[in-house]
Amino acid sequence: MREFAGTRVLVTGGAGFVGGNLVRSLLACGVRTVHIVDNLLSSELINVPVDPCVIFTEGSIADDSVLADIGDEYDYLFHLCTYHGNQNSIHNPLVDHEHNQLTSLKLFDWVKEFRRLRRLVYAGAGCAVAERTSGEAHATREDGPVSLQMDSPYAISKVVGEFYALYYHARHGLPTVRARFQNVYGPGEILGAGRWRGTPATVWRNVVPTFVYKALNREALPLEGGGAATRDFIYVGDVVRGLLRCAALGAAGDVYNLASGVETSILDLANRINHLTENPAGVQIIPPRGWDRSGRRFGSPAKASAQLDFRAAVDLRDGLVSTIEWTRRQRPAIEACIRRHAVAMRLAAAPCTASPPAGVLHRSPTP
Ligand SMILES: NC(=O)c1ccc[n+]([C@@H]2O[C@H](COP(=O)([O-])OP(=O)(O)OC[C@H]3O[C@@H](n4cnc5c(N)ncnc54)[C@H](O)[C@@H]3O)[C@@H](O)[C@H]2O)c1
């Protein structure tokens, strides 16, 4: 997009899955500089492009010395950093608070006087605001009711981030735009990326990369509760386009869903991935996760379509094909990340009396 040519951009969490894809798109748009601040908690340095326009600071955006060093010459700011993800946040709510909530508050407070800033785009989460239902789902709209009963500290943090984005806009005129993603999938999501965060979700992250990796390994795909739950899968390239549209065209103080609007069951997803990878192992039914009450959900793309001219363009089949190809190519790097957590994974899976390795505070009660 032309709006970004010659601009200076800050991306928190820019070494992550969505962040890495966003940074590459910003470079293709001709930005003057893109400054990434990331502590590599759930990401890898290989995701940071080697490019003279990229500045990389390894550190936490909640760290005062990091904030003091970032300068105030940005045109756009994308705040993507998070403590990944729901299960790890249940395991350690205080660490979630530090990286998923305090980060937003400290960043917004620090940049509230940045006069050059045209837009600050905050990555919100559709899962945090969706209706909890196992019956017929209705597309979640931006102005729908939001329950106070959240499933995880991660979900709480994502909503609190929205509260602060709205507050700093109303009180200080900070030009925040909230982009609420549905389930993002695609190239660049590295299983096991970053440091051990207390549960096997450190390795398995989200359903698409997990199923693709297991299918390529000729393993049965684990279906919680038979795979009846539904999600709205949106390709990472589409989410990146949506983020750029939020920054270029989004109204300050407003919120937009980045959704495909298509409801897909986990069983359907598993069957598609098994078909595309020719995996003969099929599926394996396992019990549902105790904390997850979100049975069926998908997002409404109507507002983003009407106001940002944004529509998801990559259908699930094409998106899965490119994710599978990427996973095949990146398999050695992915397996090196998974192997790094092998000892912690074993301890998390089986009760034992041995001391945990450094960095593992507790064993997870949830699979
Ligand atoms: N992937 C999805 O399906 C999805 C869905 C809804 C919302 N989101 C949101 O999108 C954003 C990006 O998610 P992602 O999937 O790329 O996750 P990710 O884990 O790949 O990226 C998050 C990045 O934040 C970094 N980080 C963590 N703590 C930090 C700190 N204190 N300071 C600086 N960096 C820090 C991590 O190292 C990582 O690189 C997050 O805000 C997430 O909540 C993602």
The ligand as a Tripos MOL2 file, in Angstrom:
@<TRIPOS>MOLECULE
LIG
   44    48     1     0     0
SMALL
NO_CHARGES

@<TRIPOS>ATOM
      1 N1         -2.5250  -16.2030   15.8930 N.am      1 LIG1
      2 C1         -3.8220  -16.0690   16.1450 C.2       1 LIG1
      3 O1         -4.6520  -16.9160   15.7750 O.2       1 LIG1
      4 C2         -4.3130  -14.8410   16.8890 C.ar      1 LIG1
      5 C3         -5.7010  -14.7120   17.0920 C.ar      1 LIG1
      6 C4         -6.1470  -13.5820   17.7770 C.ar      1 LIG1
      7 C5         -5.2550  -12.6250   18.2040 C.ar      1 LIG1
      8 N2         -3.9290  -12.7860   17.9930 N.ar      1 LIG1
      9 C6         -3.0210  -11.7590   18.4760 C.3       1 LIG1
     10 O2         -2.0990  -11.4490   17.4380 O.3       1 LIG1
     11 C7         -0.8520  -11.0550   18.0070 C.3       1 LIG1
     12 C8          0.2670  -11.8660   17.3680 C.3       1 LIG1
     13 O3          0.0590  -13.2290   17.6870 O.3       1 LIG1
     14 P1          0.9470  -14.3790   17.0650 P.3       1 LIG1
     15 O4          0.0520  -15.4940   16.7320 O.co2     1 LIG1
     16 O5          1.8510  -13.8270   16.0390 O.co2     1 LIG1
     17 O6          1.7820  -14.8310   18.3410 O.3       1 LIG1
     18 P2          3.3630  -15.0110   18.5410 P.3       1 LIG1
     19 O7          3.5470  -15.6900   19.8400 O.co2     1 LIG1
     20 O8          3.9580  -15.6550   17.3390 O.co2     1 LIG1
     21 O9          3.8680  -13.5230   18.5940 O.3       1 LIG1
     22 C9          3.8930  -12.7720   19.7950 C.3       1 LIG1
     23 C10         5.2580  -12.1380   19.9110 C.3       1 LIG1
     24 O10         5.3070  -11.3170   21.0800 O.3       1 LIG1
     25 C11         6.6100  -11.4720   21.6330 C.3       1 LIG1
     26 N3          6.5870  -11.0000   23.0200 N.ar      1 LIG1
     27 C12         6.0900  -11.6180   24.1200 C.ar      1 LIG1
     28 N4          6.2420  -10.8380   25.2070 N.ar      1 LIG1
     29 C13         6.8520   -9.6910   24.7870 C.ar      1 LIG1
     30 C14         7.2790   -8.5150   25.4510 C.ar      1 LIG1
     31 N5          7.1120   -8.3540   26.7840 N.pl3     1 LIG1
     32 N6          7.8810   -7.5400   24.7140 N.ar      1 LIG1
     33 C15         8.0610   -7.6960   23.3600 C.ar      1 LIG1
     34 N7          7.6760   -8.8080   22.6920 N.ar      1 LIG1
     35 C16         7.0750   -9.7970   23.4000 C.ar      1 LIG1
     36 C17         6.9000  -12.9420   21.4500 C.3       1 LIG1
     37 O11         8.2620  -13.2650   21.5790 O.3       1 LIG1
     38 C18         6.3730  -13.1500   20.0430 C.3       1 LIG1
     39 O12         7.3680  -12.8810   19.0810 O.3       1 LIG1
     40 C19        -0.9780  -11.2670   19.5190 C.3       1 LIG1
     41 O13        -1.2670  -10.0380   20.1350 O.3       1 LIG1
     42 C20        -2.1560  -12.2090   19.6380 C.3       1 LIG1
     43 O14        -2.8270  -12.0610   20.8780 O.3       1 LIG1
     44 C21        -3.4340  -13.8760   17.3380 C.ar      1 LIG1
@<TRIPOS>BOND
     1     1     2 1
     2     2     3 2
     3     2     4 1
     4     4     5 ar
     5     4    44 ar
     6     5     6 ar
     7     6     7 ar
     8     7     8 ar
     9     8     9 1
    10     8    44 ar
    11     9    10 1
    12     9    42 1
    13    10    11 1
    14    11    12 1
    15    11    40 1
    16    12    13 1
    17    13    14 1
    18    14    15 2
    19    14    16 1
    20    14    17 1
    21    17    18 1
    22    18    19 2
    23    18    20 1
    24    18    21 1
    25    21    22 1
    26    22    23 1
    27    23    24 1
    28    23    38 1
    29    24    25 1
    30    25    26 1
    31    25    36 1
    32    26    27 ar
    33    26    35 ar
    34    27    28 ar
    35    28    29 ar
    36    29    30 ar
    37    29    35 ar
    38    30    31 1
    39    30    32 ar
    40    32    33 ar
    41    33    34 ar
    42    34    35 ar
    43    36    37 1
    44    36    38 1
    45    38    39 1
    46    40    41 1
    47    40    42 1
    48    42    43 1
@<TRIPOS>SUBSTRUCTURE
     1 LIG1         1 GROUP 0 **** ****
